[in-house]
Amino acid sequence: MKSVGIITIHKINNYGSVLQAYALQKVCMELGFKVEIIDYQFPNSFHTDNPYKTVNDLQPAEPRWIKLLFARALVRQHRGIACFVSDRLNLSECSYDSPEMLEANPPVYDVYITGSDQVWSPRYCNGDPSFMLHFSQDKARRISYASSIGSDCIPPELEKRYIEFLSRYDAISVREKTGVEIIKKLTNKNAKEVLDPTLLLDSHEWNELAVEHRLVKQKYILCYFLNYTFNAFPYADEFAADIQRQTGYRIVRVARPPHRLSLKNTGYEIGASPEEFLALVRDAEIVLTTSFHGTAFALNYGRPVFTIVQNSSTSDSRQANLMREMNLEKQIVACGSPFPGYTDSHYDVESEQKQLEQLRIESRLFLINSLGDEQD
């Protein structure tokens, strides 16, 4: 049985990161490979004092006093994510906490995969060569699956590093069109745009992990608001309140504490585990999100959705790119724009699911072809 080693961001306190790692692992195992996720610690000292962070990245996510109110829920969430990583991910025996450690004692596989998430984003990873497989064995295959740059350019001072290491890849796929263009410019390689790993599994497969029962009895608006890419507040809260005025539905906040506590008829599922997060998306009447993976899971479950982006020309095109692939431009909402009506969140689910399945087939085919021969 041939071996595959995946390097990705796999155990931070973020639902999307751990679930995308699980999905890619699962698909590779189904294709007949022995799969490990390289237990590379992120963030580590290489990622501190990153000059490519933006002002928004440096802003606190929510007021300190509110965060303290939800401290116990955050502890529960983090424990749930840690349990998911421990129980569901096949981690390498050795753990690595720096690029130098990986290079000095590299894990050995037949195929190395740079996985998804923003592993090639200077903004988050500081041009970390580990995510460009600088440590990989010469005779092995090197591929990337849905790696995200999350920007429309690479800083000039990092271009040489990207060119050197990405030119060694046997096959490259990325998560957005801007990534295809950047790879072509840097390496002259034709990268393939593919689905995020979470979309390689359909809703039935995710329901095998999700808790079966409803966590919220009433009809609800699920708000999955993150502050990593841009600051959507107070717009996001005001948008949620407007949808509530139109529908009368309860607001349910997940993942992060709120920025204010004045919204009426609001519940908090801040402590949700990954399995509970899946159920919360599955059972929502509508999903409002600033998150790529919030968008992805809403589409996978065929839920009405509005995905909030910074502006119509943002360089981080991941959410808008995915929605356009589904022909759902109407559900993209630029921060600060007039609030759309609730019914604008609805779409032809049958058509969307057919489009998603076609893209899923194409993305799986890229992975199959890139991995080479299946199990011997």
Secondary structure, DSSP 4 states (H G I P E B T S, - for coil): --EEEEES--SSS-HHHHHHHHHHHHHHHHTT-EEEEEEE-SS-GGGTT-TT--HHHHS-SS-HHHHHHTHHHHHHHHHHHHHHHHHH--EEEEEE-SHHHHHHS----SEEEE-SBSTT-HHHHTT-GGGGTTT--TTSEEEESSB---SS---GGGHHHHHHHHTT-SB-EESSHHHHHHHHHHH----EE---GGGTS-HHHHHTTS-SS-S-SS-EEEEE---SS---TTHHHHHHHHHHHHH-PEEEEESS--S-S--SSEEEETT--HHHHHHHHHT-SEEEES-HHHHHHHHHTT--EEEEES-TT-S--HHHHHHHHTT-GGGEEETTSPPPPGGGG---HHHHHHHHHHHHHHHHHHHHHHH-S---
